């Protein structure tokens, strides 16, 4: 059974993965994490013989995610 904190973390992780993938980036995550929740890796391409060849550019971002909710209306 997942705790509320684990559910919030999983939702925030998947949301960022979705945004990254829709913009052409590769993602990598591991569980359990030890400081880094998500790596977002840039993918570039070059044209060889009329075909696109995709490869990692070597640039990446490492994220530590925190999900909180506040239910207060003032």
N, C-alpha and C positions, 0 to 999 in steps of 0.2 A: 504494500500500500504506500502510495506517495503522500508525503506531507504537503501542506499548502505551500511551503517555501520551495520544495522541489518542483511542484507544478508551475509556480510563477517563473522559476529559473528556466524550465523546459520551454515554456511559452515564449519567453523573451529570446532565448537562444534560437528557436525555430523562426521567429519573426525576423531576426537579423539575417539568418541564413537565407530566407526567402528574398529579402531585399537585395542581398549580395548576389544571389544566383540570377535574379531578374536583370541585373546590371552587368552580367558577364564575368563575375568573380567566382572563384572556387573557395569552398569553406572546409575547414577541418576542425573537429572537436574530439575531445576524449573524456571519458567518464571512468573513474572519478577524476576531476580536474585538480590540479595543484597550482592554482594561481591564474592560469590562462584558461578561460572557458571556450574561446572561439578564435581561430585564425582565419582571416580573410586574405586570400592570395590572389594577386593580380594575374590575369591571363592575357597574353599578347599574341599577336600572330604576324607572320610574314608570308609573302607570296613566293612560292617556288613552283616553277613549271605550270603556272596558271592555277595552282591550288593553294589554299590557305593552310598553313601549318601553325597549329596552336601550341604554345608552351608557356610555362610559368616565367614571369619576368624577374623573379627574385625579390620583388617588393611585396611585403605583407604587413598586415596590421594584426596585433594580438589584443583581444578584448577580455576584460574581466567584467562580467555582467552582474548587475544588481537589480532586482525587481521588487518594487514596493508599491503599495497602494495606500491612498489616504482617502477616507470617506468623510470629508468635512465640508460643509457648505456654510459660508458666512454671508 
